[in-house]
Amino acid sequence: MPDRIAGGEGSAAVMMTILNEDGEVTVDGPAVALDDLAAATGWQLKPEGLCRGWVCVPASDLGALAVGGRISLDALASALHRPVVVDAEAGVAALGSDPVAVSDALRERVAVDFTLPQLDGTPFTFSSLGRKKKLLVAWASW
């Protein structure tokens, strides 16, 4: 079950679940209140730009990034140079991983770790297989 972040006054009526590398969180609307940005995405808007821990990504126009005390997921992804998919009708958004980190992992031939439910519902983490060579087969009914 995702964490729930309540929106402030004037927040959108639609609920949006944001999926990112840290998990998932549900917020009010496709724009996140600046007060909730760190809890929802791990990033904070500071005078020097968007920051997460000791990493800061400069933002040229902070005023345009945050409108009405909220930041849209599209604007956030654009500023961070990350992919994003927003389906407002379904109430879900996915904020992609840092493309440089993914590229480095691919160059080093290290698979990105993930956890998915097994057929019986118990979670399975890919890294639990250790550093052996693996063949990953994916299938979708659609």
MARTOR-894422 format. One record per residue (C-alpha): residue number from 1; residue in one letter; x, y, z. Coordinates in steps of 0.05 Angstrom, whole numbers. Layout:
REM MARTOR-894422
+-----+------+--------+--------+--------+
:  nr : rest :   east :  north :     up :
+-----+------+--------+--------+--------+
: NUM :    A :      X :      Y :      Z :
...
+-----+------+--------+--------+--------+
END
This chain:
REM MARTOR-894422
+-----+------+--------+--------+--------+
:  nr : rest :   east :  north :     up :
+-----+------+--------+--------+--------+
:   1 :    M :      0 :      0 :      0 :
:   2 :    P :     30 :     67 :    -20 :
:   3 :    D :     41 :    123 :     30 :
:   4 :    R :    -11 :    178 :     27 :
:   5 :    I :      7 :    251 :     26 :
:   6 :    A :    -52 :    297 :     38 :
:   7 :    G :    -55 :    358 :     -5 :
:   8 :    G :    -61 :    428 :     22 :
:   9 :    E :   -114 :    480 :      8 :
:  10 :    G :   -130 :    485 :    -66 :
:  11 :    S :   -101 :    417 :    -83 :
:  12 :    A :   -129 :    379 :   -142 :
:  13 :    A :   -187 :    330 :   -131 :
:  14 :    V :   -155 :    273 :   -169 :
:  15 :    M :   -110 :    224 :   -131 :
:  16 :    M :    -44 :    207 :   -164 :
:  17 :    T :      2 :    149 :   -146 :
:  18 :    I :     75 :    165 :   -161 :
:  19 :    L :    121 :    106 :   -175 :
:  20 :    N :    195 :    120 :   -169 :
:  21 :    E :    260 :     85 :   -150 :
:  22 :    D :    243 :     93 :    -76 :
:  23 :    G :    174 :     61 :    -80 :
:  24 :    E :    107 :     92 :    -88 :
:  25 :    V :     67 :    148 :    -55 :
:  26 :    T :     -2 :    175 :    -67 :
:  27 :    V :    -12 :    251 :    -72 :
:  28 :    D :    -69 :    298 :    -90 :
:  29 :    G :    -63 :    312 :   -164 :
:  30 :    P :     -9 :    309 :   -218 :
:  31 :    A :     27 :    368 :   -185 :
:  32 :    V :     60 :    358 :   -118 :
:  33 :    A :     59 :    410 :    -63 :
:  34 :    L :    129 :    436 :    -49 :
:  35 :    D :    121 :    417 :     24 :
:  36 :    D :    108 :    345 :      2 :
:  37 :    L :    160 :    341 :    -53 :
:  38 :    A :    214 :    308 :    -10 :
:  39 :    A :    167 :    255 :     18 :
:  40 :    A :    138 :    240 :    -51 :
:  41 :    T :    202 :    239 :    -93 :
:  42 :    G :    262 :    247 :    -48 :
:  43 :    W :    278 :    315 :    -81 :
:  44 :    Q :    273 :    384 :    -49 :
:  45 :    L :    270 :    452 :    -84 :
:  46 :    K :    324 :    497 :    -55 :
:  47 :    P :    353 :    563 :    -80 :
:  48 :    E :    410 :    525 :   -114 :
:  49 :    G :    361 :    479 :   -151 :
:  50 :    L :    331 :    410 :   -140 :
:  51 :    C :    369 :    373 :    -86 :
:  52 :    R :    370 :    302 :    -60 :
:  53 :    G :    421 :    291 :     -6 :
:  54 :    W :    487 :    321 :    -28 :
:  55 :    V :    467 :    321 :   -102 :
:  56 :    C :    437 :    385 :   -130 :
:  57 :    V :    413 :    395 :   -201 :
:  58 :    P :    413 :    469 :   -220 :
:  59 :    A :    347 :    497 :   -243 :
:  60 :    S :    351 :    560 :   -286 :
:  61 :    D :    282 :    587 :   -270 :
:  62 :    L :    258 :    564 :   -201 :
:  63 :    G :    196 :    610 :   -206 :
:  64 :    A :    172 :    574 :   -269 :
:  65 :    L :    186 :    506 :   -239 :
:  66 :    A :    141 :    516 :   -178 :
:  67 :    V :     74 :    548 :   -194 :
:  68 :    G :     26 :    563 :   -138 :
:  69 :    G :     68 :    525 :    -87 :
:  70 :    R :     64 :    462 :   -129 :
:  71 :    I :    110 :    428 :   -180 :
:  72 :    S :     83 :    386 :   -237 :
:  73 :    L :    114 :    318 :   -248 :
:  74 :    D :    128 :    337 :   -320 :
:  75 :    A :    168 :    398 :   -298 :
:  76 :    L :    204 :    358 :   -245 :
:  77 :    A :    224 :    304 :   -294 :
:  78 :    S :    246 :    355 :   -345 :
:  79 :    A :    290 :    392 :   -295 :
:  80 :    L :    321 :    326 :   -272 :
:  81 :    H :    330 :    300 :   -343 :
:  82 :    R :    290 :    238 :   -326 :
:  83 :    P :    235 :    202 :   -364 :
:  84 :    V :    164 :    208 :   -336 :
:  85 :    V :     98 :    177 :   -355 :
:  86 :    V :     34 :    208 :   -328 :
:  87 :    D :    -34 :    176 :   -337 :
:  88 :    A :    -81 :    225 :   -303 :
:  89 :    E :   -142 :    183 :   -321 :
:  90 :    A :   -113 :    121 :   -286 :
:  91 :    G :    -85 :    164 :   -230 :
:  92 :    V :    -13 :    139 :   -237 :
:  93 :    A :     54 :    169 :   -255 :
:  94 :    A :    122 :    136 :   -262 :
:  95 :    L :    185 :    177 :   -252 :
:  96 :    G :    243 :    142 :   -285 :
:  97 :    S :    313 :    130 :   -258 :
:  98 :    D :    373 :    173 :   -272 :
:  99 :    P :    393 :    156 :   -344 :
: 100 :    V :    467 :    166 :   -329 :
: 101 :    A :    464 :    115 :   -272 :
: 102 :    V :    426 :     66 :   -315 :
: 103 :    S :    476 :     75 :   -372 :
: 104 :    D :    535 :     64 :   -325 :
: 105 :    A :    502 :      0 :   -298 :
: 106 :    L :    491 :    -25 :   -369 :
: 107 :    R :    563 :     -9 :   -388 :
: 108 :    E :    587 :    -48 :   -327 :
: 109 :    R :    537 :   -104 :   -344 :
: 110 :    V :    502 :    -98 :   -277 :
: 111 :    A :    427 :   -108 :   -279 :
: 112 :    V :    383 :    -58 :   -244 :
: 113 :    D :    354 :    -91 :   -182 :
: 114 :    F :    279 :    -99 :   -176 :
: 115 :    T :    227 :   -134 :   -133 :
: 116 :    L :    164 :   -167 :   -161 :
: 117 :    P :    111 :   -212 :   -131 :
: 118 :    Q :    117 :   -287 :   -146 :
: 119 :    L :     57 :   -328 :   -166 :
: 120 :    D :     42 :   -342 :    -92 :
: 121 :    G :     47 :   -268 :    -76 :
: 122 :    T :    113 :   -269 :    -39 :
: 123 :    P :    163 :   -217 :    -62 :
: 124 :    F :    223 :   -238 :   -103 :
: 125 :    T :    284 :   -192 :   -109 :
: 126 :    F :    328 :   -202 :   -170 :
: 127 :    S :    393 :   -190 :   -132 :
: 128 :    S :    377 :   -249 :    -86 :
: 129 :    L :    405 :   -294 :   -142 :
: 130 :    G :    475 :   -267 :   -129 :
: 131 :    R :    526 :   -247 :   -181 :
: 132 :    K :    516 :   -308 :   -226 :
: 133 :    K :    498 :   -301 :   -299 :
: 134 :    K :    423 :   -302 :   -308 :
: 135 :    L :    373 :   -307 :   -365 :
: 136 :    L :    312 :   -263 :   -353 :
: 137 :    V :    250 :   -281 :   -393 :
: 138 :    A :    191 :   -232 :   -392 :
: 139 :    W :    121 :   -244 :   -418 :
: 140 :    A :     58 :   -202 :   -421 :
: 141 :    S :    -11 :   -224 :   -442 :
: 142 :    W :    -25 :   -159 :   -478 :
+-----+------+--------+--------+--------+
END
